Amino acid sequence: MTSFQPESPSDGEAVLLLRLAGPVQAWGTRSAFNRRETGAEPTKSGVIGLLAAAAGLAREDPLDELLPLRLGIRVDQPGTLLRDYHTVSDYRGRPLPQAGVTAKGIQKPTSPVKLTHITTRYYLQDAIFLAAVAGPYGLLNTLDQAVRAPAFPLALGRRSCPPTQPVSLGLREATLEDALREERWQVSRQSGEQFAAQLGRDRQLDRPLYPARIDRSATLEDPDGDDVLHDAPVSFDPHLRTFTSRRVRHTWLSIPTSFPNPDDTTNGSDDEAGHDPFALLGW
């Protein structure tokens, strides 16, 4: 287990930026045995769990130093929803157990006998998020090093969802919102070219249009926020998994695209091009 470096009063605060991208991600806020859902963006429990794994914390270890960290999520590429079909059976050919148990606490077999059970799992495919974690500089510096050389494998919500590299983009001395606003768009060159080509067609041009900045949606942890999410972890102990609520606010941020030769725009931000209110719905 990693020992976090204690921060001194002069350390101040910083923001650790994490690029959360991979073939598939799954950020569930509720699940049942036969249905595992995913939210549209990373949860605080998922991000804290990733940091805890990187630092080498066991599930039973307290999260006291990680719980006060504040989280912001920027949606750089919303991805699309993937439904994965699963079947479950006993390799010995025995009937599957049911939820009910006997007086001795042993699960009863299904009646009538059921040898195969269907489960459904949902994932986000080809999604890219920028996560900003705000807190004491000393603690975040330790977590930054841990993410770069993790004690346990990192996952994007579920263990079957490994991230692409790099995950850590380093520390920034800025507010949570400013760090998300000023970091460049994290999509691939191919996705950026496709966006520019579509933008040119939308503007009825005979060429791609490369804006200097575009708008992207973000969710920021804010004690005065007007929305509540029940995804803040208290304990990952398998026998005592506990979560609590946190307040957030949703906004749009104008971010740099980093195209090599961006087209000039009237106000330095191509708001009309980048602000798509239906983007998260996949429309």
N, C-alpha and C positions, 0 to 999 in steps of 0.2 A: 504494500500500500504506500502511495506517495504521501509524504508529509508536506503540507502546504507551507510555503515560506510566510512567516508573519510579516505584515506590512507595517512600516513605520508611519507616524502621523504625517511625514513630509511626502509620502508616496503619492497621495492624491488618488484621483480616479482615472480610469481609462476604459476603453472599449475594445474587446476582442472580437474580430470579425471571422466568421466561419462560413465557408462556401459549402452549402449542402446540396450536392448534386450526385446523381447516380442513375443507372438504368431504371430502378424502381425505388420508391420510398413508401412508407406507411406510417402515418401519424394518427394513431387511434385515440379517441377519447372515451369510447365505450366499445365493448366487445362481448360476444356470447360465444359459446362453444362452437356453434355451427355458422357463425357470421362474424368476420373480423373486418371492421370498417376502417376508413382512413379519412382524416380531415383534409381540408384544402391547403393547409400549410403546417409547418412544424409546430409541435406543442412545446410548452416549457418543460414538461416532464421528459419529453424525448431529447431535448437539447441538454438538459441537466444530466440525464442518463448517459449521453455521449461523453460529456466532460468527466463524469464519475468513472466511466470505464477507462478513459484515457489516463486518469490519475491513479488507477489501480484500486479503487474502492470496491469492497465487497458489497453485495446487496444488503447485508445486515448493518453495514457501517453507517453512522449518523451523517447527515447531509448539512450539518449546522453551518459550515462555511460557504456552501453553495446556494442555500435557500435564499439569502438576501440579494443575489445577483438579479439584475433586471434584464429583460429580453426584448429585442425588437426584431421583427421579421420583414424582409422585403421580398416581394414575389418577382423575380426576374424572368422566370418562365414557368407558367402555371402547370404545364404538363397536361396529360389526359388521364382519365380514370380507366384502370384495368381491372377486370373481374376475372379472378383465377378460380377455376373449378377444382375441388379436391374431393377425394373419397377416402374414407377411413375404414379399415377392417383389421381384424386380429390375424396375425400371420400364422397362428396355430389353427385357424379355422373355427374358433369358438364364437358363440353368439356375443354380440356387443353388449356391454352393461348399460343399464339405464341410470337415470339420475337418482332414483329411489334406492335406499339402503335397508338392509335387514337390521334387526335389533342388535346385532353384533357389529354394525357399521360396515358391512360388506355390501357392495353394489349388487343389485339384483340383475339377472339377465333380462334382456328385452323379451316381451311377450305380446304378440307372436315374435318368434325368433327373427332377429335382424342381423344380418352378417355384414352389411355395408351401410355406412352413414355418409351422407353428402354434406360437405361444408363449403362455404364460400368465403373467399378472402379478396379484399380490394386493395389496390395499390395506385400510387401516382407514378406514371411512367414519363421519363424525359423531363422531369421538373427540375428547376434550379432556384434555390433560395439563398439569400444572404442573411445570415443570422448575426445580430450584434448583441454581445453580452457585456453589460456595464457593471463595474464594481471596482474594488481596490486594485491599484496597479500591481502590487506585489503578488496578490492572489492570481490575477489574470495572467501575469507573466509566467507563473508556474504552470497554469493550465495551458497556456500557449505552447510551452515546451512539451507538456504531456501529450497534447494532440499531435505534435510532430513526431513523437516516439511513444505511442500509446502502450500502456501495460496490457490492456485487453483489446481485442478487435473492435473497431468502431462500426456503428450501424446507424442507418437512417430510419429510426423508429423500431424496426424489427431486425433480428439477427440475420435474416435472409436478405437484407438490403445493405450491402456494403457501399461506402461512398467512393467517388472518384477523387483523385488528387489534383491540387492540394486542398485540404480541408481548412487549415488555418491560413488566414491572410495577414495575420499579425495584429499588433496593438495599434490603436489610434488614440491620441489625446484630443478627444472631442466629446460632445454630448451624444447620446444614443441616436437622436434624430439626425444630427449633422453627419455622424459617421456613416449612416445609411444613405444620406443624400449625396455625399461627395465620392463614394466608392463607385468605380466604373461598373457598367452593366456586365454581368458575368456570363452571358450566353456565348456559345461557340461562334467562330467566324462564319460558319455556314448558316447558322440561325440568324446572325446579324445581317448577312447578305439577303437571306430570304425576306426578312422584315423590311429591308430597304427597297427591295424589288416590289413587294406588295404595296408599300407606301407610295412608290412612284406610280403604280397603276391606279391607286386610289385617288391620287392627285391628277390623273390623266396626263402624266408625263411619259415621254418615250425613253426614260432612263430610270434607274433606281434613285431614291432620294435618301440622303444620309444626314439625318438631323444630329446636331451637336448634343442635344439633351432630349430625353423622353420622360414621360411620367410612368411611374410604377407604384402599385399599391403597397402599403406597409401597415403593419400592426405593431403598436408601441405600448409597452407596459407603462401605465400612467395611473397614479392613485386617484386622479380626477377624471379618468376615462369614463365614457358613457356606455361601455359594454363590459360584461363579466365572462371570464372563461374559467372553467373548473379543471385546470390542467397543471396546477402548481404542485410539485411533489412535496411530501413531508417525509415519507419513508418508502424505500424500495424493498423492504424486507418481505419475502414471499408470504410470510405468515401474518404480516401487518402492513399491507400496502395501503398508504394513506395519501390523499390529495386534498388540496384546498383551492379556494377561488382567488383570482386576481383581477384587477380592473385594467382594461386596455382601451386604447382609442385607435380608430382606423383612419388612415389618411392617404394622400397621394404625394409622392416625392418626385421632383424633377431631378433626374440623375444623368451623369455624363455617359455617352455611348462609347467614346474612344474610337470612333471611326477615323481612319487615317486622314482623310480630307473632308471633314463634315461640311455640309451646305450651310450657308449663312441663314439665320432666321431673324425675325423681327426683334424678338426679345431674348434671344439666346436659348430659348426653350421651345421646342416644337410641341406645344401642349396639345394642339388639335390632333397631331399625328399620334402622340404617345398615350394620351388618356383615353383608354377604351373601357367604359364602365361594365362591359359584358365579358371582359377578358377572363376573369376567374371562372366564368360559367362555360368557357370553351366555345362561345358563339362567335 
